Amino acid sequence: MEYILNPWPWYVSGPLIALVMFFLIYFGKTFGMSSNLRTMCAIGGAGKKVPFFNFNWKEKKWNLFVVLGAIIGGFVAYFFLSTPTNIDLNPSTIENLNQLGFKDAGQSLLPKEIYGWSAVISIKGFLILIAGGFLVGFGTRYAGGCTSGHAIAGLSSLQLPSLIAVIGFFLGGLFMIHILFPIIF
């Protein structure tokens, strides 16, 4: 049971992801989380108003199982397979986070200053959620897919646009954490 509570090593999880991608490519399927939102909108009838959502969603319903699996897997992992543990952060990182207002830096993966209910229901937290949701939605549509679609499916099928998108994701993440994050918090 102790082995189950530890993360799988890269040499187990990496080949499993590669195997899944091999089967998806073999059967002519594409993978990505953002495409599920389009499918759900099409199921809800959005295709009657917006041509982007007017497609045969039944061909993509298999991908909805990916969302269901992510939700169930996250629930099982959090409530049954994880143990509370401190994160081994560099002392200078903890000091920097403390200066930004994170009191319990390194105590959990999700700092309550961002992910706690008090942060979410505050005006600042609500505005950050709205702005972040807009930027993620716009970026996903503009890039032609999300991080999982480009980084896993696109790169595994050797697509140059996915390589460019993944480089952009990383550069955007670096810009966010080093430039914008200290300004916002």
C-alpha positions in Angstrom: 0.0 0.0 0.0 2.9 2.4 0.7 4.0 2.2 -3.0 0.5 3.3 -4.2 0.7 6.5 -2.1 3.9 7.6 -3.8 3.9 9.1 -7.3 4.6 6.7 -10.1 8.1 7.1 -11.4 8.6 8.6 -14.9 9.7 5.3 -16.3 6.2 3.8 -15.5 3.9 6.8 -16.3 5.8 8.0 -19.3 5.5 4.7 -21.3 1.9 4.4 -20.3 1.1 7.8 -21.7 3.1 6.9 -24.9 1.1 3.7 -25.2 -2.2 5.5 -24.9 -1.1 8.0 -27.5 0.0 5.2 -29.8 -3.5 3.7 -29.6 -5.2 7.1 -30.2 -3.0 7.8 -33.2 -3.5 4.3 -34.5 -7.3 4.6 -34.3 -7.3 8.1 -35.8 -8.3 9.9 -32.6 -7.0 13.2 -31.2 -6.8 14.0 -27.5 -7.3 17.2 -25.7 -9.3 18.5 -22.7 -10.5 21.8 -24.4 -12.2 19.9 -27.2 -14.5 18.5 -24.6 -15.9 21.9 -23.8 -16.7 22.3 -27.5 -18.4 18.9 -27.4 -20.5 19.8 -24.3 -21.6 23.1 -25.9 -22.6 21.2 -29.1 -24.6 18.7 -27.0 -26.3 21.7 -25.3 -27.4 23.1 -28.6 -24.9 26.0 -29.1 -24.6 25.0 -32.7 -28.0 26.5 -33.4 -26.5 30.0 -32.6 -22.8 29.7 -33.3 -21.4 27.8 -36.3 -18.3 26.7 -34.5 -20.4 24.4 -32.3 -22.3 23.0 -35.3 -20.6 19.6 -35.8 -21.4 16.0 -35.3 -20.6 15.8 -31.5 -21.4 12.1 -31.4 -18.1 11.3 -33.1 -16.3 13.1 -30.2 -18.3 11.7 -27.3 -15.6 9.1 -26.5 -13.4 12.0 -25.4 -15.9 12.9 -22.7 -14.7 9.8 -20.9 -11.3 11.6 -20.5 -13.0 14.3 -18.5 -15.0 11.8 -16.5 -11.8 9.8 -15.8 -9.9 13.0 -14.8 -12.6 13.9 -12.3 -12.9 10.4 -10.9 -9.1 9.9 -10.9 -8.5 13.3 -9.1 -11.2 12.4 -6.5 -9.7 9.0 -5.8 -6.1 10.3 -5.8 -6.9 13.1 -3.4 -9.2 11.3 -1.0 -7.8 7.7 -1.0 -4.3 7.7 -2.4 -2.6 10.8 -1.1 -1.0 11.5 2.2 -0.5 15.1 3.5 3.1 16.0 3.1 5.2 19.1 3.2 6.8 20.2 -0.1 10.6 20.4 -0.1 11.1 23.9 -1.3 14.3 25.9 -1.3 14.5 28.2 1.7 14.9 31.2 -0.5 11.7 30.3 -2.4 9.9 30.0 0.9 11.2 33.4 1.9 10.1 35.0 -1.4 6.6 33.4 -1.1 6.4 34.7 2.5 7.2 38.2 1.3 4.4 37.9 -1.3 1.9 37.0 1.6 2.0 33.2 1.5 2.2 32.3 5.2 2.3 28.5 4.9 4.6 28.2 1.8 5.7 24.6 1.4 2.9 23.2 3.6 0.6 22.1 0.8 0.4 22.0 -3.0 -2.5 24.4 -3.1 -1.9 27.6 -1.0 -5.0 28.7 0.7 -4.2 32.3 -0.1 -5.1 31.5 -3.7 -7.3 28.3 -3.5 -9.1 28.8 -0.2 -12.7 29.8 -0.2 -11.9 33.1 1.4 -9.7 34.0 -1.6 -12.1 32.7 -4.2 -15.1 34.7 -2.8 -13.2 37.9 -2.4 -13.5 40.6 -5.1 -9.8 40.2 -6.1 -10.1 36.4 -6.2 -13.3 36.6 -8.3 -11.7 39.1 -10.8 -8.6 36.8 -11.1 -10.9 33.9 -11.8 -12.8 35.8 -14.5 -9.7 37.2 -16.1 -7.9 33.9 -15.9 -10.8 32.0 -17.4 -11.1 34.5 -20.2 -7.4 34.3 -20.9 -7.4 30.5 -20.8 -10.4 30.3 -23.1 -9.0 32.8 -25.5 -5.6 31.3 -25.5 -7.0 27.8 -26.0 -9.1 28.9 -29.0 -6.3 31.0 -30.5 -3.7 28.2 -30.1 -6.1 25.6 -31.5 -6.0 23.5 -28.4 -5.0 23.3 -24.8 -1.8 22.4 -23.0 -2.7 18.7 -22.8 -3.7 18.5 -26.5 -0.6 20.2 -27.8 2.0 18.9 -25.3 0.8 15.3 -25.3 -1.1 14.6 -28.5 0.5 17.3 -30.8 4.1 16.6 -29.8 3.6 12.8 -30.0 2.4 13.2 -33.6 5.3 15.5 -34.4 3.2 18.6 -35.2 5.3 21.8 -35.5 2.4 24.1 -34.5 2.1 22.1 -31.2 5.9 22.5 -30.6 5.5 26.3 -31.1 2.4 26.3 -28.8 4.2 24.4 -26.1 7.1 26.7 -26.2 4.6 29.6 -26.0 3.0 27.9 -22.9 6.3 27.7 -21.1 7.3 31.2 -22.0 3.9 32.5 -20.8 4.3 30.5 -17.6 7.7 32.0 -16.9 6.4 35.5 -17.7 3.5 35.0 -15.4 5.4 33.6 -12.4 8.4 36.0 -12.6 6.7 39.2 -13.8 2.9 39.2 -13.3 2.6 37.1 -10.1 4.5 39.5 -7.9 2.4 42.4 -9.2 -0.9 40.5 -8.7 0.0 39.2 -5.2 
